[in-house]
Every structure is written in C-alpha cells, then in structure tokens.
C-alpha cells in the first residue's frame, strides 16, 4: 500500500516529438506554444508557425487542412 503509483498515461521522452502535418518540420520537445493544433476526423494534427501563418484564413474559417 505504501508503493508509489505509476502513471502509464504520461508520455515518456520518446513520445514528445511533434511533426508538422503540412511540411514535416520537427519539434523534438513537443509542440511549441506558437504551433497550431487541429483535430480533424478525430486525429490531432499540429502545424508549424510558417504553415499556420500561410494558411491563417483557412484555419480561422475552420476548413480542414485537405482544403488548403
């Protein structure tokens, strides 16, 4: 009863790498606060700063990334 409880849902260091769904840019330490996150068809996708800025109007219009 005095043993520490493990939390299997917490990501390990190998799970923190994030890839831009548009251009393939990598962020090894998870998504920076400047990246955009979108959930499309139940799948979470991240977009780097450059891709997000280039497609800002489509993102604000809530268009799926397949449209832009």
C-alpha positions in Angstrom: 0.0 0.0 0.0 3.0 2.3 0.5 4.3 1.8 -3.0 4.2 4.8 -5.4 1.6 4.7 -8.0 2.8 4.7 -11.6 1.0 6.8 -14.2 1.2 4.9 -17.6 -0.7 7.8 -19.4 2.2 10.2 -19.0 4.3 10.4 -22.2 8.0 9.4 -22.0 10.8 11.4 -23.6 10.4 9.4 -26.9 6.7 10.4 -27.1 7.3 14.2 -27.1 8.5 14.7 -30.7 5.9 16.5 -32.9 5.8 16.7 -36.7 4.1 19.4 -38.7 1.3 17.7 -40.7 1.8 20.1 -43.6 5.6 20.4 -44.2 7.1 17.8 -42.0 9.1 20.2 -39.7 10.0 18.5 -36.4 9.9 19.8 -32.9 11.8 17.3 -30.6 10.4 18.7 -27.3 6.7 18.7 -28.0 4.7 21.3 -29.8 5.9 24.9 -29.0 3.2 27.4 -28.0 3.5 29.0 -31.4 2.3 25.9 -33.2 -1.3 25.3 -34.1 -3.2 22.2 -33.1 -6.2 20.9 -35.1 -8.4 17.9 -34.6 -9.7 16.6 -38.0 -11.7 13.4 -38.2 -10.7 12.5 -34.7 -7.0 12.9 -35.4 -4.9 15.5 -33.7 -2.6 17.4 -36.1 0.0 20.0 -35.5 1.1 22.8 -37.8 4.3 24.8 -37.5 4.4 28.6 -37.3 5.2 29.0 -41.0 2.4 26.7 -42.2 -0.1 28.2 -39.8 0.7 31.7 -40.9 0.5 30.9 -44.5 -3.0 29.4 -44.1 -4.4 31.6 -41.3 -7.6 32.5 -43.1 -8.5 28.8 -43.8 -7.7 27.8 -40.2 -9.9 30.6 -38.8 -12.6 29.5 -41.2 -12.4 26.1 -39.7 -11.6 24.4 -43.1 -9.9 21.0 -42.9 -6.3 21.0 -43.9 -7.1 19.0 -47.0 -8.8 22.2 -48.4 -5.6 24.2 -48.0 
